[in-house]
Amino acid sequence: LGWGTTMLVISAAPTDYLTAALLKMKRAGRRVLLVVIGGEKPAPDGGLATYHISDDVKWSEIGRLSIAGR
């Protein structure tokens, strides 16, 4: 990946190993974003930008999905 590229990872079941790898990339200066689909909202972990998309959402009723930074 070129510098300045944001790595977007989408997972329904992020493991500790995945989180550790993403944090290592972040510490190396990479921009990393984790999107977790369904399940429980993940706890904040070391400043890793993480977004949660609930599985309670009725996708057929959504006209537009926006992900805003926190």
Secondary structure, DSSP 8 states (H G I E B T S, - for coil): --TT-EEEEEESS--HHHHHHHHHHHHTT-EEEEEEESSS-----TT-EEEEE-TTS-GGG-S-------
